[in-house]
Structure formats: C-alpha cells, structure tokens
Amino acid sequence: MSSWREELEDEMRASRRELTRAATSAMGDWISQLAPWTLFGGLTFDPKRCEQERVFGTLIPRRIPVDVAAGRFKRWMRASEKALGRGIVYVAALESHKNGWPHLHPLLALEDGLQAGDVATLGGLWFQVNGFGRLEAPRSIEDVSGYAAKYLAKDYATGALLLSPALVAGERWQGPSRAGAGASVQAESSSS
C-alpha cells in the first residue's frame, strides 16, 4: 500500500508530463505558423572534417562547442542566401549526439518558395564545410507542426534554439522583399 506522499508525487509527475506535452504541442503549432516553411531536416558535423588538437600529448577529435556550431550554421545560412540569391528565414534546434557532437534540426522558409536545384545547392554548401545533411519539403502543415513539436520545442527550454533575426524581431514572416532579405543578412552578420 502506498502512502499519501507517494500518491501525491505520482500525481505531480503525471501533471508535469501532461503540462510538458501540452506546452510542446502548442509551441510546435506556434512555430509551424511563423513562416511558410519549405524545408526541414537534419544537419550533422563530420568529425573527420574537424581539426584535431593535442590534449595531454595525444590527438583526440575536437568536439565543436555549441556556440561554434551555431556560428557555423549562421554562416551556412548567409552563404545559402547568397548562393540562392534570395532570403531564408529559419528556426533550428541544436542538439548533441550521445558522443558530444552537435547536430541541427532546421526548419527553413525560402523566399519565393522551393525551386529546382535548391535542395542540392543547400546540401552541397553544408557538405563542403560541415558534414552531412538531409533536407526535404514538408508534405503538410501538420508535418511541420509535428516536427517543430518534436525537435524545436523541446530545445527551447535548453536555449539551443536558433531563430532568424526577422523572427527574433517579432515579425511574422511572409517572405521578405529584396530589401528585407538584405536586412536579414546584415542583422545576422552583426550577431555572429
């Protein structure tokens, strides 16, 4: 027979789980409405492409700190905007694998939507500098909401959520004008 204290603790755990589930779902819905998301996926950093450093006389693979990984993602976003010739708004969750290597779960909204060759261009730019990636178009807003709830909302609490400068400014992004795309790149440059 369990004591009243154990029962209360069980009820509190169940309440916390339900509150977390509801908050995660609501945040996923909110993120899905921020922009007309055109791509989502996963981006990893390849340890073989990173320099090695000496630690106590031995070579060990260097782990990329979270701030460096965030900076590399932002540089990729700027290079991607330049390569495509149009603006990109993003939300990305930055997480670590069990071995400590970071990876990202981005949502991207490309100005003027997805065009032929965009996925290859973006994937090629990421691969050249960082590692492997998979980007794909969502089938529905429900896919975006589910993805946002699963990856992006849970990382908000840890502070490892990267937001486009336009989203940080509180703008509901519909697709920037040419001036807006340039402003986004400039705002990003000053924050890196």
Buried (B, 14 or more C-beta within 10 A) or exposed (E): EEEEEEEEEEEEEEEEEEEEEEBBBEBBBBBBBBBBBBBBBBBBBEBEEBEEEEEEEEEEBEBBEBEBBBBBBBBBBBBBBEEBEBBBBBBBBBBBEEEEBBBBBBBBBBBEEBEEEBBEBBBEBBBEEBBEBEBEBBEEEEBBBBBBBEBBBBBBEEEBBBBBBBBEEEBEBEBBEEEBBEBBBEBBEEEE
